[in-house]
């Protein structure tokens, strides 16, 4: 079974255990293992008898990483990562008749990632990183005809960069725990020099690029149990002849009005002309998913969207007061980090 088929099988087996993906808020840790392919590495070998250039070919080798990061609750997160990659050389081309040895890379990377939300079962993410990697060469040698040159077992460090594409699958019954699979492309900047075992011999290596696939686990601390998926009403009205109040509901992390929501706002604007009022209160609210600061801003944006629609429908702007209450005053009490559709609302109160 190749790696792709194994990944598909693992995904199908874990689907019954999957939970609804939510943005990470707060501290998390992760780890992964897998394999890495190093592209042909350019080499220049200098000896007292002359210089030879070519490429060293490598085999797929093991790779692993551990990470610790922090999520902002809106999809963005930052992390520090420690990584390890090992590739052995299997021969040489373009000037070399042979080659061998083992290259091990280890170091630290700082990554910035973004999680895409609103997709059932899984949560794709992308990221970029920069850091420093040490490349240790063991028994490095290259041949040109009958002549073979060898390098000392030494280590050289270089700045590194990487791009990340991945997907996480939260596991039901274990809040905060997710299965991860990602692809990483990492490169080292510039060339590296390794002294030879014989006088006057030097190896210069560059074009150090790795393609890595990792399978792992990630745990977010303090994560609340994810609510069961449901189809929330786009908008509802809570009619009250006495209080003249109306309620407009919103989709998760949205502040724009649906067509049904526009109808409710239009009804509130029309009814405001039939009674004597002093003002219209427009109060915005959110659920508890995301950070408190982010939710406060989102509640204000929702209230502003409703107020703008009221003005469009003929209500004087001077008669409207706007307030945002964030995740406070929920219609349905919940714990932290819960997407509750009835708490994502704006209340229009005619006084």
VEXDREN-2710 file (C-alpha; in Angstrom, 1 decimal):
% VEXDREN-2710
k/r/px/py/pz
1/UNK/0.0/0.0/0.0
2/UNK/1.5/3.4/-1.0
3/UNK/1.3/6.5/1.1
4/UNK/-1.6/8.0/-0.7
5/UNK/-3.8/4.9/-0.3
6/UNK/-2.8/4.7/3.4
7/UNK/-3.8/8.3/3.9
8/UNK/-7.2/7.7/2.2
9/UNK/-7.9/4.6/4.3
10/UNK/-7.0/6.4/7.5
11/UNK/-9.3/9.3/6.6
12/UNK/-12.2/6.9/5.9
13/UNK/-11.7/5.0/9.2
14/UNK/-11.7/8.2/11.2
15/UNK/-14.8/9.9/9.6
16/UNK/-17.2/8.4/12.2
17/UNK/-15.0/10.0/14.9
18/UNK/-14.8/13.4/13.3
19/UNK/-16.2/16.5/15.0
20/UNK/-17.0/20.0/13.7
21/UNK/-13.8/22.0/13.1
22/UNK/-13.6/25.3/15.0
23/UNK/-10.8/28.0/15.1
24/UNK/-8.1/27.5/17.7
25/UNK/-8.2/29.9/20.6
26/UNK/-5.2/29.9/22.9
27/UNK/-2.3/27.5/23.4
28/UNK/-1.8/24.3/21.4
29/UNK/0.9/21.7/20.8
30/UNK/1.4/19.3/18.0
31/UNK/3.7/16.6/16.6
32/UNK/4.0/14.7/13.3
33/UNK/6.1/12.0/11.6
34/UNK/6.5/11.0/8.0
35/UNK/8.8/11.0/5.1
36/UNK/10.9/13.5/3.1
37/UNK/12.4/13.6/-0.4
38/UNK/15.4/15.8/-1.0
39/UNK/15.8/17.1/-4.5
40/UNK/19.2/16.5/-6.3
41/UNK/21.8/18.6/-4.4
42/UNK/24.3/20.6/-6.4
43/UNK/27.9/19.8/-5.4
44/UNK/31.3/21.2/-6.3
45/UNK/34.3/19.2/-5.2
46/UNK/37.7/20.8/-5.2
47/UNK/40.9/18.7/-5.0
48/UNK/44.6/19.4/-5.7
49/UNK/44.1/17.7/-9.1
50/UNK/41.2/19.9/-10.2
51/UNK/37.5/20.7/-9.6
52/UNK/34.4/18.5/-10.4
53/UNK/30.8/19.6/-10.4
54/UNK/27.6/17.6/-10.4
55/UNK/24.5/16.6/-8.5
56/UNK/24.1/14.1/-5.7
57/UNK/20.9/12.0/-5.7
58/UNK/19.2/11.1/-2.5
59/UNK/16.7/8.5/-1.1
60/UNK/13.4/9.2/0.7
61/UNK/14.1/9.4/4.4
62/UNK/12.4/9.9/7.8
63/UNK/11.1/13.2/9.0
64/UNK/9.5/14.5/12.2
65/UNK/8.4/17.8/13.9
66/UNK/7.1/19.0/17.2
67/UNK/5.4/22.4/17.6
68/UNK/3.9/24.8/20.1
69/UNK/1.7/27.7/19.1
70/UNK/-1.2/30.1/19.9
71/UNK/-4.4/30.6/18.0
72/UNK/-6.2/33.9/17.9
73/UNK/-9.7/32.5/17.5
74/UNK/-10.2/34.0/14.0
75/UNK/-8.3/31.4/12.0
76/UNK/-4.8/32.9/12.5
77/UNK/-2.2/31.2/14.6
78/UNK/1.5/31.4/15.2
79/UNK/3.9/28.6/16.3
80/UNK/7.4/27.6/17.0
81/UNK/8.5/24.3/15.4
82/UNK/11.5/21.9/15.9
83/UNK/12.1/19.6/12.9
84/UNK/14.3/16.7/11.8
85/UNK/14.9/15.3/8.3
86/UNK/17.4/12.6/7.2
87/UNK/18.3/11.6/3.6
88/UNK/21.0/9.3/2.4
89/UNK/22.7/9.8/-1.0
90/UNK/22.5/7.0/-3.5
91/UNK/24.7/8.2/-6.2
92/UNK/25.8/11.1/-8.5
93/UNK/25.0/12.5/-11.9
94/UNK/26.0/15.4/-14.2
95/UNK/29.8/15.1/-13.6
96/UNK/29.9/12.4/-10.8
97/UNK/30.0/8.7/-11.5
98/UNK/29.0/7.9/-7.9
99/UNK/28.4/9.4/-4.5
100/UNK/27.1/8.5/-1.0
101/UNK/26.7/9.6/2.6
102/UNK/24.0/10.8/4.9
103/UNK/22.6/14.3/5.4
104/UNK/20.7/15.1/8.6
105/UNK/18.9/18.4/9.0
106/UNK/17.6/19.7/12.3
107/UNK/16.6/23.2/13.5
108/UNK/13.9/25.6/14.6
109/UNK/11.2/27.4/12.5
110/UNK/8.7/30.2/13.3
111/UNK/5.5/29.7/11.4
112/UNK/2.4/31.8/10.7
113/UNK/-0.7/29.8/9.6
114/UNK/-4.3/30.4/8.7
115/UNK/-7.2/27.8/9.2
116/UNK/-10.1/27.8/6.9
117/UNK/-13.4/27.4/8.7
118/UNK/-17.0/26.5/7.7
119/UNK/-16.0/23.2/5.9
120/UNK/-17.7/20.1/7.3
121/UNK/-15.5/17.4/9.0
122/UNK/-12.0/18.8/8.1
123/UNK/-10.2/22.2/8.4
124/UNK/-7.7/23.0/5.7
125/UNK/-4.8/25.4/6.5
126/UNK/-1.9/27.1/4.9
127/UNK/1.2/28.6/6.3
128/UNK/4.7/30.0/5.8
129/UNK/7.8/29.8/8.0
130/UNK/11.3/31.0/8.5
131/UNK/14.1/29.8/10.8
132/UNK/17.5/28.2/11.0
133/UNK/18.6/24.7/10.0
134/UNK/21.8/22.7/10.7
135/UNK/22.9/20.3/7.9
136/UNK/25.2/17.5/9.2
137/UNK/27.1/15.4/6.6
138/UNK/28.2/11.9/7.5
139/UNK/30.5/9.9/5.3
140/UNK/29.9/12.3/2.4
141/UNK/31.8/11.3/-0.8
142/UNK/31.7/11.7/-4.5
143/UNK/33.4/9.9/-7.4
144/UNK/34.6/11.0/-10.8
145/UNK/35.9/8.1/-12.7
146/UNK/38.3/6.1/-10.4
147/UNK/38.9/9.1/-8.1
148/UNK/36.9/9.5/-5.0
149/UNK/36.9/12.4/-2.6
150/UNK/35.5/12.4/0.9
151/UNK/34.4/15.1/3.4
152/UNK/34.8/15.2/7.1
153/UNK/31.8/14.5/9.3
154/UNK/30.9/18.1/10.1
155/UNK/27.8/20.4/10.5
156/UNK/27.0/23.7/8.8
157/UNK/24.0/26.0/9.6
158/UNK/21.9/28.1/7.2
159/UNK/18.8/30.2/7.3
160/UNK/15.8/28.3/6.0
161/UNK/12.3/29.0/4.7
162/UNK/9.2/26.8/4.2
163/UNK/5.6/26.7/2.9
164/UNK/2.9/24.5/4.4
165/UNK/-0.3/23.0/3.1
166/UNK/-2.4/20.9/5.5
167/UNK/-5.7/19.7/6.8
168/UNK/-6.9/18.9/10.3
169/UNK/-9.7/16.6/11.4
170/UNK/-11.0/17.2/14.9
171/UNK/-11.9/14.0/16.8
172/UNK/-15.3/13.7/18.4
173/UNK/-15.2/12.8/22.1
174/UNK/-11.8/14.4/22.6
175/UNK/-12.3/18.2/22.6
176/UNK/-9.2/20.0/21.3
177/UNK/-7.6/16.9/19.8
178/UNK/-7.2/16.7/16.0
179/UNK/-5.6/14.4/13.4
180/UNK/-3.4/16.4/11.0
181/UNK/-1.8/15.7/7.6
182/UNK/0.4/18.3/5.9
183/UNK/2.9/18.9/3.1
184/UNK/5.9/21.1/3.6
185/UNK/8.4/22.5/1.1
186/UNK/11.6/23.6/2.9
187/UNK/14.8/25.2/1.4
188/UNK/18.1/26.3/2.8
189/UNK/19.5/29.7/1.8
190/UNK/23.0/29.8/0.1
191/UNK/25.7/27.2/0.0
192/UNK/27.6/25.2/2.6
193/UNK/31.3/24.2/2.7
194/UNK/32.7/21.0/4.2
195/UNK/36.4/20.3/4.5
196/UNK/37.7/17.0/3.0
197/UNK/39.4/14.2/4.8
198/UNK/42.5/14.8/2.6
199/UNK/44.5/18.1/2.4
200/UNK/43.2/20.5/-0.3
201/UNK/39.8/18.8/-0.6
202/UNK/36.6/20.8/-0.2
203/UNK/32.9/20.1/-0.8
204/UNK/30.5/23.0/-1.6
205/UNK/26.8/22.1/-1.5
206/UNK/23.8/24.1/-2.4
207/UNK/20.2/23.8/-3.8
208/UNK/19.1/22.0/-0.6
209/UNK/15.3/21.5/-1.0
210/UNK/13.0/19.1/0.7
211/UNK/9.4/17.9/0.0
212/UNK/8.0/16.5/3.3
213/UNK/4.7/14.8/4.1
214/UNK/3.7/14.4/7.8
215/UNK/0.9/12.7/9.7
216/UNK/0.4/13.8/13.3
217/UNK/-1.8/15.0/16.2
218/UNK/-2.6/18.4/17.5
219/UNK/-4.1/19.3/20.9
220/UNK/-5.6/22.7/21.7
221/UNK/-5.8/23.4/25.5
222/UNK/-9.1/24.6/26.9
223/UNK/-11.2/23.7/23.9
224/UNK/-14.9/23.3/24.5
225/UNK/-17.0/20.4/23.1
226/UNK/-18.0/21.2/19.6
227/UNK/-21.8/21.5/19.1
228/UNK/-23.6/19.1/16.8
229/UNK/-23.9/20.4/13.2
230/UNK/-27.3/22.0/12.6
231/UNK/-29.0/24.2/10.0
232/UNK/-29.8/27.5/11.8
233/UNK/-32.6/29.7/10.7
234/UNK/-31.4/32.5/8.5
235/UNK/-33.6/35.0/10.3
236/UNK/-36.5/34.8/12.8
237/UNK/-38.9/37.3/14.2
238/UNK/-40.0/37.5/17.8
239/UNK/-43.2/39.5/17.4
240/UNK/-44.3/41.4/20.4
241/UNK/-47.2/43.8/20.1
242/UNK/-46.3/45.4/23.5
243/UNK/-42.6/45.8/23.2
244/UNK/-42.4/46.1/19.4
245/UNK/-39.1/44.2/19.2
246/UNK/-37.6/42.2/16.3
247/UNK/-34.7/39.8/16.1
248/UNK/-32.5/39.2/13.1
249/UNK/-30.1/36.2/13.1
250/UNK/-26.8/35.9/11.3
251/UNK/-24.6/33.1/9.9
252/UNK/-21.4/32.3/11.8
253/UNK/-18.7/35.0/11.6
254/UNK/-20.9/37.1/9.3
255/UNK/-22.3/40.6/9.5
256/UNK/-24.1/40.8/6.2
257/UNK/-27.9/40.5/5.9
258/UNK/-29.7/37.7/4.1
259/UNK/-32.8/38.3/2.0
260/UNK/-35.0/37.1/4.9
261/UNK/-33.2/39.4/7.3
262/UNK/-33.8/42.3/5.0
263/UNK/-37.5/41.5/5.0
264/UNK/-37.6/41.6/8.8
265/UNK/-35.7/44.9/9.0
266/UNK/-38.1/46.3/6.4
267/UNK/-41.1/45.1/8.5
268/UNK/-39.6/46.8/11.6
269/UNK/-39.1/50.0/9.6
270/UNK/-42.7/50.0/8.3
271/UNK/-44.2/49.3/11.7
272/UNK/-42.2/52.1/13.3
273/UNK/-44.2/54.6/11.3
274/UNK/-47.5/53.3/12.8
275/UNK/-46.6/54.1/16.4
276/UNK/-45.2/57.1/18.3
277/UNK/-41.6/56.3/19.2
278/UNK/-38.7/58.2/20.7
279/UNK/-35.9/56.0/19.4
280/UNK/-35.0/52.6/17.9
281/UNK/-32.4/50.6/19.7
282/UNK/-30.3/48.3/17.5
283/UNK/-28.3/45.9/19.7
284/UNK/-25.8/43.4/18.3
285/UNK/-24.6/40.1/19.9
286/UNK/-22.4/37.0/19.0
287/UNK/-22.0/33.5/20.2
288/UNK/-19.0/32.5/22.3
289/UNK/-16.8/31.1/19.5
290/UNK/-13.7/33.3/19.0
291/UNK/-12.1/35.8/21.3
292/UNK/-14.0/38.3/23.4
293/UNK/-12.3/41.2/21.7
294/UNK/-13.1/39.9/18.2
295/UNK/-16.7/39.1/19.2
296/UNK/-17.2/42.7/20.5
297/UNK/-16.2/44.1/17.1
298/UNK/-18.4/41.6/15.2
299/UNK/-21.4/42.5/17.3
300/UNK/-21.0/46.2/16.5
301/UNK/-20.6/45.4/12.7
302/UNK/-23.8/43.4/12.8
303/UNK/-25.7/46.2/14.5
304/UNK/-24.3/48.7/12.0
305/UNK/-25.5/46.5/9.1
306/UNK/-29.1/46.5/10.5
307/UNK/-29.0/50.2/11.2
308/UNK/-27.9/51.0/7.7
309/UNK/-30.8/48.9/6.3
310/UNK/-33.3/50.7/8.6
311/UNK/-32.1/54.1/7.2
312/UNK/-32.4/52.6/3.7
313/UNK/-36.0/51.7/4.5
314/UNK/-36.9/55.3/5.6
315/UNK/-36.0/55.4/9.4
316/UNK/-34.2/58.7/10.3
317/UNK/-30.6/58.0/11.2
318/UNK/-31.0/60.4/14.2
319/UNK/-33.6/58.1/15.7
320/UNK/-31.3/55.0/15.8
321/UNK/-28.9/54.1/18.6
322/UNK/-26.3/51.3/18.0
323/UNK/-24.7/49.1/20.6
324/UNK/-22.6/46.0/20.5
325/UNK/-22.6/43.6/23.5
326/UNK/-20.3/40.9/22.0
327/UNK/-20.8/37.4/23.5
328/UNK/-22.6/38.7/26.6
329/UNK/-26.4/38.4/27.2
330/UNK/-26.8/35.1/25.2
331/UNK/-30.3/33.9/24.4
332/UNK/-29.0/30.3/25.0
333/UNK/-26.4/30.0/27.7
334/UNK/-23.4/28.0/26.6
335/UNK/-19.8/27.4/27.5
336/UNK/-16.8/29.2/25.9
337/UNK/-16.0/28.5/22.2
338/UNK/-19.6/27.2/21.2
339/UNK/-21.2/28.2/18.0
340/UNK/-24.9/28.7/19.0
341/UNK/-27.0/30.1/16.1
342/UNK/-29.6/31.8/18.4
343/UNK/-26.9/33.9/20.0
344/UNK/-25.7/35.4/16.7
345/UNK/-28.3/38.1/16.5
346/UNK/-29.3/41.8/16.4
347/UNK/-32.4/43.0/18.4
348/UNK/-34.4/46.0/17.1
349/UNK/-36.4/47.6/19.9
350/UNK/-38.9/50.4/19.1
351/UNK/-39.4/52.7/22.1
END
